[in-house]
Amino acid sequence: MDVPPSAPPFTPGDPLAGLLDGPRARGAFLIRACFDPPWAVRVEDRAPLTVMLLVRGDAWVVPEGGEGVRLRAGDLAIARGPAPYTCADDPATEPQALILPGGACSYPDGRSLNGSMDLGVRTWGSRPDGATVLLIGTYQMRSEINARLLDALPPLLSLTDAEWRCPLTPLLMEEIVRDEPGQEVVLDRLLDLLLIAALRAWFSRPDAEAPAWYRALADPVVGRVLRLLRDDPAHPWTVASLAAKAGVSRAALARRFTGLVGEPPMAHLTGLRLALAADRLRTTDATLAAIARQVGYGSAFSLSTAFKRMYGVSPQEHREGAPGARPTGP
């Protein structure tokens, strides 16, 4: 038996809690899009995740090379980047504008829109009281979303108003057009809440297929170990110390952890530490030595060596924006 009678008591928690605790928007791109048909906008911003909430009218979201979904008032869609997609009144409508990285906008032929579709504070489109109103919130960096959560989502998902009923819509409609001190932080947190509510509804559907990480977090042994690693990644963990905390033998933990997570405990810890380091390199000014200490490496050199081995670029190159480093943390 893997869990002996002497094992510490385990209280199963919500297996999504650790993952849904992850969204942390930082200066997210939020806008209220207002259109009269026919309208279509092609999105090529390469953002990792965009949430679209239809407040009024009808709309289609059509991913590149995929099947589109139709939205009605109250419905929500989540697009996982970086692949492009089109929002339109009808899949056949030709795009009238392009959304590029950083929220830049242009005509399909590349000419700048020069603000011609700006309608006021965080409002964009053809007219403020258009037949279609769509609230759009975009996470601009992958590090703002739990990487394992991103990887578990389809390129495009949608929820009907009946599937996810959320009281945030009126508040978002009110707050998105306000221009007051601290408003950016208010909107970031509202976007996080909106995403969490939507994902909770998505994963609780009767036909939802639980991914491997969901089963692992729900497991009384592996879930405990995953939480230990997540809560204190800098601790000098060993398989033996983790097994003792979980109340199982080293062999039992290694077998059970690898079977559920898909990699051994120490390999998972290495990935977690390096993903955290990658995030902190991009989001803080901390020195490499300080980050090394924060994530459990004894020196900047040891972190740099492990980082380059996993990601193919040095920590400094990653900090400067070099492509290649893709965090794959918990």
Sequence and secondary structure as in RCSB ss.txt:
>XXXX:A:sequence
MDVPPSAPPFTPGDPLAGLLDGPRARGAFLIRACFDPPWAVRVEDRAPLTVMLLVRGDAWVVPEGGEGVRLRAGD
LAIARGPAPYTCADDPATEPQALILPGGACSYPDGRSLNGSMDLGVRTWGSRPDGATVLLIGTYQMRSEINARLL
DALPPLLSLTDAEWRCPLTPLLMEEIVRDEPGQEVVLDRLLDLLLIAALRAWFSRPDAEAPAWYRALADPVVGRV
LRLLRDDPAHPWTVASLAAKAGVSRAALARRFTGLVGEPPMAHLTGLRLALAADRLRTTDATLAAIARQVGYGSA
FSLSTAFKRMYGVSPQEHREGAPGARPTGP
>XXXX:A:secstr
  S TTS       TTHHHHT    SS EEEEEEE SS EEEE    SEEEEEEEESEEEEEETTS  EEEETT 
EEEEESSS EEEESSTTS  SEEE GGG EE TTS B TTTTEEETTEEES TT SEEEEEEEE SGGGS HHHH
HHS SEEEE HHHH  THHHHHHHHTT   TTHHHHHHHHHHHHHHHHHHHHHTSTT    HHHHHHHSTTHHHH
HHHHHH TTS   HHHHHHHHTS HHHHHHHHHHHHSS HHHHHHHHHHHHHHHHHHH    HHHHHHHHT SSH
HHHHHHHHHHHSS HHHHHTT TT      
